[in-house]
Each structure stands twice: as structure tokens, then as C-alpha cells.
Amino acid sequence: MRNHFPYDAIMISTDVQLNISAVGRRIRAAEDAAGRPTGSVSLLAVSKTKPPDLVREAYNSGLTAFGENYAQEMAEKARDLADLPLSWHFIGPIQSNKTTIIAEVSDWVHSVDRLKIARRLSEQRPPEKGPLNILLQVKTSDEDSKSGVLPEALPELIGAIAELPHLMLRGLMTIPAPTRDTMLQRQPFRVLRETLLPLQQAQPGLDTLSMGMSGDLEAAITEGATLVRVGTDIFGARYN
Ligand SMILES: *Cc1c(COP(=O)(O)O)cnc(C)c1O
């Protein structure tokens, strides 16, 4: 099991502010190239393994949404940074014994892929915090052996989730197998967009496509991402 402390010990100097400007330019350029309005894609800064000070620096450069993969690490960072108006997105695999923390701390959860987890998140969401925004993680490529629901299983899962009072389903998320080939990168992102379209007809509140990371955000934006999750290109490489 991963020890969430200490944070990355090797602190190669990263200019978070410069990195954020560069990523912002890439996003604007990709929006433009795809003929999409400026500002239609939001940036989630993935701060997993990085210390709270770097999150603070990113906040000072204008970012307010942060993504974490480990429940305990997210909770501790959220506590350290409670003086800032941040939103926390849980994007990692969800173990059922971690749902209490996730339901209490997160504003969004991107990685819901089974009903059991959705039920626990709804039951454990403190009602005064309002409904928890969730995305369903979808398997869009065969090579992707990780978590995720198959597109054909979505309608049933969505129907069951609609009954859960403390969750608000907002859309879909995917983590395709990495490739440097930009045409290949687009394929799973296109699958995710085409999977969301018919679902949106029935539920217009499904407004979010969480797809694209440091290495493939342009391809994701071309295919309709509304949110990209960027770690390395903002905070530098991860070492643990
Ligand atoms: C780590 C992680 C990211 C960020 O990846 P980078 O390649 O560092 O930008 C995005 N999404 C998820 C689900 C992750 O686990």
C-alpha cells in the first residue's frame, strides 16, 4: 500500500506559474483549432504526490480545482489548505473502505464505475454539503485494463444512480492507454463523446466530458473535452 507521506522528496524546481501559463496557451490554441469558444475547456490541476505549497502556488496563478488519486492525501491537503476556496476532484480508483472520506471531502468524483460505490458515496455524503457531482469512468480502449464501465452497461447504471438522492451525475470520464500518435489518441476520446451524446438527449444535465492529460490534451479538446486533467505539465514529474 502506498504511503501518502512524505510528498515527492525530490523537489526539482518547477515554475508552476510559467507552467500554468503554457498549459493555458495550449488549451486556448486547441479550442481555437477545433472552432470551440475560448473558455469552453476547464483545467483541473492534478496535484497528487505534490505538497500543499505547490497547490497554493497554483491557486495564486488562478487555479481553484485540484485532482487527487488517494483519499487520505486529498483529505490532508484539503485540511492544510482550508483557508483557500478550492474544489477537490477525486480521480483515482475507489476502494470501498475509502468512500466516507471521498464523500466528505470531494466536490467531484470522476472515477465512479459501479453501483456499490455510487450507493456508498450517496449514503455517506453529508447532506449539508449538497449533492456530490459524479462522473462515470468508461472503458474506451481494449488495452485499458484498468477500472471503467463498458459503454453498453451505462444505461442501466445511470438508471440506478438516478435513484440516489445525494449524487448529481454530470457526465463521463476516461483514461485511455497512452500513445504518442495523435490520431490514435483521438479514437477513445471520440468514443467517449459519442457515448455521451445520446445520454444527453435524455439528461441535458450531463454536461461534462473529463478527458485528456498532459500528453494528449489537444486530442481530447479536438474531440470535445470540457475538462482536462493535467499533472506533470503543471507540477513536474512524479517520483512516488
Ligand atoms: C495522474 C492522473 C492525471 C494527470 O496525468 P499527467 O500525465 O501527469 O498530466 C490525470 N488523470 C488521472 C486519472 C490521473 O490519475
Ligand as a Chemical Component Dictionary entry (heavy atoms), coordinates in Angstrom:
data_LIG
# 
_chem_comp.id                   LIG 
_chem_comp.type                 NON-POLYMER 
_chem_comp.pdbx_formal_charge   0 
_chem_comp.three_letter_code    LIG 
# 
loop_
_chem_comp_atom.comp_id 
_chem_comp_atom.atom_id 
_chem_comp_atom.alt_atom_id 
_chem_comp_atom.type_symbol 
_chem_comp_atom.charge 
_chem_comp_atom.model_Cartn_x 
_chem_comp_atom.model_Cartn_y 
_chem_comp_atom.model_Cartn_z 
_chem_comp_atom.pdbx_ordinal 
LIG C1 C1 C 0 -2.270 11.284 -12.703 1  
LIG C2 C2 C 0 -3.515 11.475 -13.452 2  
LIG C3 C3 C 0 -3.663 12.534 -14.371 3  
LIG C4 C4 C 0 -2.556 13.504 -14.720 4  
LIG O1 O1 O 0 -1.638 12.906 -15.568 5  
LIG P1 P1 P 0 -0.410 13.725 -16.224 6  
LIG O2 O2 O 0 0.027  12.875 -17.338 7  
LIG O3 O3 O 0 0.598  13.883 -15.138 8  
LIG O4 O4 O 0 -0.937 15.038 -16.664 9  
LIG C5 C5 C 0 -4.890 12.682 -14.987 10 
LIG N1 N1 N 0 -5.921 11.842 -14.748 11 
LIG C6 C6 C 0 -5.812 10.823 -13.880 12 
LIG C7 C7 C 0 -6.984 9.933  -13.649 13 
LIG C8 C8 C 0 -4.611 10.584 -13.225 14 
LIG O5 O5 O 0 -4.504 9.553  -12.383 15 
# 
loop_
_chem_comp_bond.comp_id 
_chem_comp_bond.atom_id_1 
_chem_comp_bond.atom_id_2 
_chem_comp_bond.value_order 
_chem_comp_bond.pdbx_ordinal 
LIG C1 C2 SING 1  
LIG C2 C3 SING 2  
LIG C2 C8 DOUB 3  
LIG C3 C4 SING 4  
LIG C3 C5 DOUB 5  
LIG C4 O1 SING 6  
LIG O1 P1 SING 7  
LIG P1 O2 DOUB 8  
LIG P1 O3 SING 9  
LIG P1 O4 SING 10 
LIG C5 N1 SING 11 
LIG N1 C6 DOUB 12 
LIG C6 C7 SING 13 
LIG C6 C8 SING 14 
LIG C8 O5 SING 15 
# 
